Amino acid sequence: MEEMEANSLKDILIQRIQAINDEAFLNALKILTDSKVENDNYQLNQFEQEKIDKARQQYANGETFSQESIKQEIDSWLKSV
């Protein structure tokens, strides 16, 4: 993206953001921009990291299900509803 185009987009975004009064939406924008400004990589929080670590351990222990077995379980559940 050219610098001029980026600057124009920034100006448009600034104007639009100034017109927004929805605090929840503004907080969501802040989270989004914080993650980009701080680092181009998403940073996992502790809960997310713990879940990933647990999933990796389950995989290493062979605690997995095939896609076919999950599909069969879902089909069975849907038929019972």
KEKE-498122 format. One record per residue (C-alpha): x, y, z; residue in one letter; residue number from 1. Coordinates in steps of 0.25 Angstrom, whole numbers, plus 5000, padded with zeros to 4 digits. Layout:
residues N
u=X; v=Y; w=Z; code=A; pos=NUM
...
***
This chain:
residues 81
u=5000; v=5000; w=5000; code=M; pos=1
u=5005; v=5014; w=4996; code=E; pos=2
u=5008; v=5024; w=5008; code=E; pos=3
u=4998; v=5034; w=5002; code=M; pos=4
u=4987; v=5023; w=5001; code=E; pos=5
u=4990; v=5019; w=5016; code=A; pos=6
u=4990; v=5033; w=5020; code=N; pos=7
u=4976; v=5035; w=5014; code=S; pos=8
u=4971; v=5023; w=5020; code=L; pos=9
u=4976; v=5027; w=5034; code=K; pos=10
u=4969; v=5041; w=5032; code=D; pos=11
u=4956; v=5034; w=5028; code=I; pos=12
u=4957; v=5024; w=5040; code=L; pos=13
u=4960; v=5035; w=5050; code=I; pos=14
u=4947; v=5043; w=5045; code=Q; pos=15
u=4938; v=5031; w=5046; code=R; pos=16
u=4944; v=5027; w=5060; code=I; pos=17
u=4941; v=5041; w=5065; code=Q; pos=18
u=4927; v=5039; w=5061; code=A; pos=19
u=4925; v=5026; w=5069; code=I; pos=20
u=4919; v=5027; w=5083; code=N; pos=21
u=4917; v=5012; w=5085; code=D; pos=22
u=4927; v=5009; w=5096; code=E; pos=23
u=4927; v=4994; w=5094; code=A; pos=24
u=4930; v=4996; w=5079; code=F; pos=25
u=4941; v=5006; w=5083; code=L; pos=26
u=4947; v=4996; w=5093; code=N; pos=27
u=4947; v=4985; w=5082; code=A; pos=28
u=4954; v=4995; w=5072; code=L; pos=29
u=4964; v=4998; w=5083; code=K; pos=30
u=4967; v=4983; w=5086; code=I; pos=31
u=4969; v=4981; w=5071; code=L; pos=32
u=4978; v=4993; w=5069; code=T; pos=33
u=4986; v=4989; w=5082; code=D; pos=34
u=4989; v=4975; w=5076; code=S; pos=35
u=4994; v=4981; w=5063; code=K; pos=36
u=5002; v=4993; w=5069; code=V; pos=37
u=5009; v=4984; w=5080; code=E; pos=38
u=5012; v=4972; w=5071; code=N; pos=39
u=5008; v=4967; w=5058; code=D; pos=40
u=5007; v=4953; w=5065; code=N; pos=41
u=4995; v=4950; w=5073; code=Y; pos=42
u=4998; v=4948; w=5088; code=Q; pos=43
u=4991; v=4937; w=5095; code=L; pos=44
u=4985; v=4940; w=5109; code=N; pos=45
u=4988; v=4930; w=5120; code=Q; pos=46
u=4975; v=4922; w=5118; code=F; pos=47
u=4977; v=4921; w=5103; code=E; pos=48
u=4991; v=4916; w=5105; code=Q; pos=49
u=4987; v=4906; w=5116; code=E; pos=50
u=4976; v=4900; w=5106; code=K; pos=51
u=4986; v=4899; w=5095; code=I; pos=52
u=4996; v=4892; w=5105; code=D; pos=53
u=4985; v=4882; w=5109; code=K; pos=54
u=4981; v=4879; w=5095; code=A; pos=55
u=4995; v=4876; w=5091; code=R; pos=56
u=4997; v=4867; w=5103; code=Q; pos=57
u=4984; v=4860; w=5099; code=Q; pos=58
u=4989; v=4858; w=5085; code=Y; pos=59
u=5002; v=4853; w=5090; code=A; pos=60
u=4995; v=4843; w=5099; code=N; pos=61
u=4987; v=4838; w=5087; code=G; pos=62
u=4974; v=4844; w=5093; code=E; pos=63
u=4968; v=4847; w=5079; code=T; pos=64
u=4956; v=4844; w=5071; code=F; pos=65
u=4955; v=4842; w=5056; code=S; pos=66
u=4947; v=4852; w=5048; code=Q; pos=67
u=4938; v=4840; w=5044; code=E; pos=68
u=4935; v=4836; w=5058; code=S; pos=69
u=4931; v=4850; w=5061; code=I; pos=70
u=4922; v=4851; w=5049; code=K; pos=71
u=4915; v=4838; w=5053; code=Q; pos=72
u=4913; v=4843; w=5067; code=E; pos=73
u=4907; v=4856; w=5062; code=I; pos=74
u=4898; v=4849; w=5052; code=D; pos=75
u=4893; v=4840; w=5063; code=S; pos=76
u=4891; v=4852; w=5072; code=W; pos=77
u=4883; v=4859; w=5061; code=L; pos=78
u=4874; v=4847; w=5058; code=K; pos=79
u=4870; v=4846; w=5073; code=S; pos=80
u=4866; v=4861; w=5073; code=V; pos=81
***
